[in-house]
Amino acid sequence: MTSPRNHDDVATPRRAAAPGAQPTPPAGPGVPSPVRDLMYGHFHASALRAVALLGIADHLAEGARTAEDLAERSGARPDLLRRVLRLLATHGLFHEDGSGTFSLTQSGRPLRTDVPGSQHAAVLMFTDEMFRSSAEHLTHTLRTGEPGFEAAYGVPFFDHLAATPPAGRLFNAAMASRGDVDHHIVSGYPFPDSGTVVDVGGGRGGLLRELLVQSPGLTGILYDRAETVADHLLNAPSLAGRWSVQDGDFFVSVPKDGDLYLLKNILHDWSDEDCLRILAALREAMTDGTRLLVIDAVLPDDGTPHPASGLDIVMLSLLRGRERTAAEFEVLLARAGFRLNRVVPTSALPSVVEAEAI
């Protein structure tokens, strides 16, 4: 009798080769193999997390160091640390010279905590146990529709963040670290020179701060949950008197009388039904002709490979949201009383979906 299989352990039937087709030889040790790279992926992510937690990039800020020196500074074992850095060097984050000395490359620079555009907090968030556990339940998600996070933790993702302060702080820090993206958004879209901008679900206010700095004639309202806006980023002296903070639930209501409304990385978190609730609250606050900017990744309508496909699986695993195409945004917005005017790409992952209340 054979032992019962795990549900995930399903044999894949062999496909007959097409007539005249030559069999594809297996990839050798030095030949790139997408399958091999993907199946080792969680080890690569774990290596990235380890060097972030050990602060290796910060230790290399002033120049190259040996593995022994880095190990002494970080509390690691030199022989083991060398092996991890060697792996990450294959991704271009570190460079090892012939003498066994490691340096930080330009690609690895965002691992530092003290540079503009630092991705240190984002690395710690996306490699955190709550993200790994969510991904491990992906097969369950595909079969049931339940996000892997809810299968692992028993509660929705944002409820967990609200009830678990360390997780909430990690999430907020990671979101606030994307200042480089905010710069690309503000540079890539023709924002008005005057008026009041309402940043709905704006987190700690990174995008609003960037916008107010670049457009001195604007004023802004930051709107999000009380525990989030309590740690906002708008206290710069140059912005004095040009902003206010309000807390509330964007499923229920949003501030009225704004000239321009922003939804950055909000709609992709939610199902169509929940998005319609958010958009209904916005439409109630907006007068005809007021613009709404939905700032999210926009997938190609023709299925062309796109970097946001990875983010789409994050949404699938953690939440009930999704990345959408321009056509899907158009339908969604129309159901809520908006007309999609145009999609403006930026030099970062998100695009600006410009809509108008009708």
Summary of the structure (lengths in Angstrom):
residues: 358
radius of gyration: 23.3
end to end distance: 67.3
largest distance: 77.2
contacts: 1041
relative contact order: 0.08
helix: 44%
strand: 16%
